[in-house]
Amino acid sequence: MKRRVIAAGIALTLGLTATACGEGSGGENSATDGKGKTLTVWIMEGTNPDARPFFKEAAAAFKKKTGANIKVEYQQWATAQKKFTTAIEGGAGQVPDVAEVGTTWVPQFAETGALVDVTDKVEESGLSDDLVEGLKDAGTLDGKQYGMPWYAGVRSVVYRKDLFEKHKIKPPTNWKELTAAAKTLKEKEPDKVAFPVAGGAEMFATAFIWGAGGELATEKDGKWKSAINSPKSVEGIAYYTGLATKEKLSPAKVNTWTEKEVGDAWNKGQISMSIGGNWTPKAIIEANPDLKGKLAAIPIPGQDGGMSRSFLGGSYLSTFNTENKDLAWEFVKLLTTGKFAAKWAEQTNYFPGQNSELEKVAAKNDPLVEPFAKQMLEAGATVPKTKAYGEIQASQVIPRMIQSILSGKASVQEAADKAAKDMDAIFAKDE
């Protein structure tokens, strides 16, 4: 089977004509009769701090529309993948009717035949042209779409606007300027980390691999092969790790930090500038109100200008092959379009999966939101669409590579070669 990884920038505009509105667009006259039925829905815990009232309202609207009841079961991200796998092995009686599925899990679950191909339903509902392309692609294998994009996040650069103004630093537009800005911040604000090179944050590193024109892996004739040790990829890795090893802009304590630990340091006022998700500014301000009005964001600068690509991730709402799959599609449509899609995005601080809803977000001209929206639409990227990549992530191949460089245990090329070897061994098992 031939698959491809989206690594080129997504050249979409926010002004696409809206094709969805109301509480679930398209196909309104074809709602399945669900009287007396109950849909089991698995939702990941933690994305929305107020999820239960949200689903209570959504369930009431769905019952009014179809007569069906909704039973929501909340799952933990850390254990959900294994629980899904066990349920799929158990057959239709074990899987939920609808579930939130991380975009990187879709290939794994779709290959088992557990997920429903909803390509025709999406088209019949008039939604195809309104879906954010990078998200739509993430859940599409061999031309078949396995669910609807629900929400998404992307990483850009978050920085202390007050410190930039204080020290007359201009927001960087390329890697050279990013280095220069971080150097000034280190000199002028020595008690803060100028730019954390977090060894445990995989998606910080990938932005610079893609930004240099590199790839994580390439696919040919259905077979994947690592490209992380290619010259361009190594160039990006060398720049990113060099901010710590060469420029000394990131102290040794950061070498093993995960993205969460970077966030914790932000909350304590210990960071001047870093990679961060579109959900980050709000979380920082909530944890540290003193920083209100002092933060700003820009897309990740490209090597010589423009933007570096950044991982576009999020969740799908997918229907499983149960006897309720048509009814389940109606619930998916309700949550991923119109009123409920917008409400979920607002409550979680993530982006909706529709261009028409993103247009509304952009129209607010929020300086802490708009740069992320631009990053998402114009420079989003996805990881290789193969179930093997889930194992690569679980094995921490890229974080181990970065940490070996930061600790001085390997050169950039040696570490990249080792990572490539590890990735190829996992890809080979998946053939």
Buried (B, 14 or more C-beta within 10 A) or exposed (E): EEBEBBBEBBEBEBEBEBBBEEBBBBBEEEBBEBEEBEBBBBBBEEBBEEBEEBBEEBBEBBBEBBBBBBEBEBBEEEEBBEEBBEBBEEEBEBBBBBBBBBBBBBBBBBBEEBBBBBBEBBEEBBBBEBBBBBBBBBBBBEEBBBBBBBBBBBBBBBBBBEBBEEBEBEBBBBBBBBBBBBBBBBEBBEEBBBBBBBBBBBBBBBBBBBBBBBBBBBBEEEEBBBBBBBEBBBBBBBBBBBBBBEBEBBEEEBBBBBBEBBBBBBBEBEBBBBBBBBBBBBBBBEBBEEBEEBBBBBBBBBBEEBBBBBBBBBBBBBBBBBEBBBBBBBBBBBBBBBBBBBBBBEBBBBBBBBBBBBBBBBEEEBEBBBBBBBBBBBBBBBBBBBBBBBBBBEBBBBBBBBBBBBBEEBEBBBBBBBBBEBBBBBBEEBE
